[in-house]
């Protein structure tokens, strides 16, 4: 399921366009998970979410799921990781920033292709490791 009915060819999109979507998908997963675990003040939820969505945290997330990825998913991750962002990270190394872009690109690719079950499967591994 997607939010819109637009016919989008994920393979035709740039990896940074996919990362743009994937950033939101990943953020929604984190936020929904945090709200489901505890009804807390929004400021607390925001502080906690930053621990999951930072480039450093997304790099750690990649390490947890990298052996689960299919060849297609690994290729999409690498497309995102290797994309020229034209951005200098402020609170992460360049390698962490590129890895985070790869994760976001992968999640965007899976979302556009309607692979929500796969997104949930990957995120459950990431989340279970954080408990």
KAFEN-V764361 format. One record per pair of residues at least 4 apart in sequence whose C-alpha atoms are under 8 Angstrom apart, sorted by sequence separation. I is the first residue (numbers start at 0). GAP is how many residues later the second one is. D is the distance in Angstrom with one decimal. If there is no record, write none. Layout:
I:GAP:D
I:GAP:D
This chain:
8:4:6.9
12:4:6.1
13:4:6.5
14:4:6.1
15:4:6.1
16:4:6.6
17:4:5.9
18:4:5.8
19:4:7.0
20:4:6.4
21:4:6.0
22:4:6.1
23:4:6.1
24:4:6.3
25:4:6.3
26:4:6.1
27:4:5.9
28:4:6.0
29:4:6.2
30:4:6.2
31:4:6.0
32:4:6.2
33:4:6.4
34:4:5.8
39:4:6.5
40:4:6.5
41:4:6.1
42:4:6.2
43:4:6.2
44:4:6.0
45:4:6.4
46:4:7.1
47:4:7.3
48:4:6.3
49:4:5.8
52:4:6.1
53:4:6.2
54:4:6.1
55:4:6.4
56:4:6.1
57:4:6.2
58:4:6.5
59:4:6.6
60:4:6.6
61:4:5.6
64:4:6.7
68:4:5.6
69:4:6.0
70:4:6.1
71:4:6.3
72:4:6.1
73:4:6.2
74:4:6.2
75:4:6.4
76:4:6.1
77:4:5.9
78:4:6.1
88:4:6.7
91:4:6.0
92:4:6.2
93:4:6.2
94:4:6.1
95:4:6.1
96:4:6.3
97:4:6.2
98:4:6.3
99:4:6.2
100:4:6.0
101:4:6.1
102:4:6.2
103:4:6.0
104:4:6.1
105:4:6.2
106:4:6.1
107:4:6.1
108:4:6.2
109:4:6.3
110:4:5.7
114:4:6.4
115:4:6.1
116:4:6.1
117:4:6.2
118:4:6.0
119:4:5.9
120:4:6.7
121:4:6.6
122:4:6.0
123:4:5.8
124:4:6.3
125:4:6.8
126:4:6.8
12:5:6.6
34:5:7.5
39:5:6.5
51:5:5.3
52:5:6.1
68:5:5.8
88:5:6.4
91:5:6.2
109:5:5.0
110:5:6.2
50:6:6.4
51:6:6.8
87:6:7.3
109:6:7.0
9:8:7.5
65:8:7.7
88:8:6.4
109:8:7.4
110:8:7.4
109:9:6.7
34:10:7.5
33:11:6.7
106:12:6.7
30:14:7.6
33:14:7.8
33:15:7.4
82:15:7.8
81:16:6.8
80:17:4.7
30:18:6.6
79:18:7.5
80:18:5.2
29:19:6.3
79:19:8.0
80:19:7.3
80:20:5.5
81:20:7.6
79:21:5.6
80:21:4.0
26:22:7.9
29:22:6.9
79:22:4.0
80:22:7.7
29:23:7.7
78:23:6.9
79:23:7.4
77:24:6.1
79:24:7.6
76:25:4.5
79:25:5.2
26:26:6.8
75:26:7.5
76:26:6.0
78:26:7.8
79:26:7.3
25:27:7.6
76:28:6.3
75:29:7.0
76:29:5.1
75:30:5.7
72:33:6.6
75:33:7.4
55:36:6.3
54:37:6.2
58:37:5.7
61:37:7.6
57:38:7.9
55:40:5.8
58:40:5.6
54:41:5.5
55:41:7.6
57:41:7.3
58:41:5.7
61:41:6.7
54:42:5.3
57:42:5.2
54:44:7.5
55:44:7.6
58:44:8.0
54:45:5.1
57:45:6.9
53:46:8.0
64:57:6.5
64:60:7.0
14:61:7.7
18:61:7.0
63:61:7.1
64:61:7.2
63:62:6.3
14:64:6.0
15:64:6.5
14:65:4.8
60:65:5.5
63:65:8.0
15:67:6.9
14:68:6.6
15:69:7.4
25:78:7.1
21:81:7.8
22:81:5.1
25:81:7.0
18:82:6.0
21:82:4.3
22:82:7.8
24:82:6.8
18:83:7.3
20:83:7.5
21:83:5.6
24:83:6.9
18:84:7.7
19:84:7.3
20:84:7.7
21:84:6.9
22:84:7.7
15:85:7.7
18:85:4.4
19:85:7.4
21:85:4.7
22:85:7.3
17:86:7.2
18:86:3.7
20:86:7.9
21:86:3.6
24:86:7.5
17:87:4.7
18:87:7.3
20:87:5.0
21:87:7.3
16:88:7.7
17:88:7.4
18:88:7.5
19:88:7.3
15:89:6.7
17:89:7.8
18:89:5.7
21:89:7.4
14:90:5.7
17:90:4.6
17:91:5.8
28:94:7.6
10:98:8.0
9:99:5.9
9:102:6.0
8:103:7.7
9:103:6.7
7:104:6.9
8:104:8.0
1:109:7.3
1:110:7.4
1:112:6.5
0:113:5.7
0:115:7.1
